[in-house]
Structure formats: C-alpha cells, structure tokens
Amino acid sequence: EGLRQFERNDRLLAIGAIAMDKLGRTAEAHELLKTLVEKPHADALALNIYIQIASRCGFTEQAITAIEKIYGSEKNPEKQLTCLRNLFALLHQI
C-alpha cells in the first residue's frame, strides 16, 4: 500500500524493497527491483540492491547483467573497479 504512494520515485521504491527483503518478502522485493532495473536509466541504488538480492538468492546471471549495466554507464574509475570486483566475485561463485 505504502509503495503505491511512491510509484514515480525509483529510489524510494528501492528503499521499500530493502524493507520488504528485511521482512522476509524477498521474492516480492526481487520482482519490484527487477522492474526498476529494466528501465533504460535505472537508479544506481536500485541496481545495487537488486544485485545484492539477486546474487544472494541464486539469480547470478541477472546480477551479472545488472553489474555490466552499471559498469557500462559508469565514468568514475573507482566505481568501475568496484563493478569489476563484484563481477569477479559473482563469476567465482558459478
């Protein structure tokens, strides 16, 4: 109910997904975030939370795709390096 109030704000929806995950509604949080990260210019917070949930729940390929999306649009070398580290960690899990 409360999430409907923030339908146009991806960052607030991402924060709502964190709350859902903490309440044990991880599948719902994953689906909500999936719709956010499929947008052409997805919110960075939503992408990062999605990566965490997806990788924790075994959706490794989806998490890798999200990391690649962040890396492709990131201009900051430090954040690019973080993306590569996260990608390496996920690939090492497979």
Summary of the structure (lengths in Angstrom):
residues: 94
radius of gyration: 13.1
end to end distance: 37.1
largest distance: 39.6
contacts: 252
relative contact order: 0.11
helix: 79%
strand: 0%
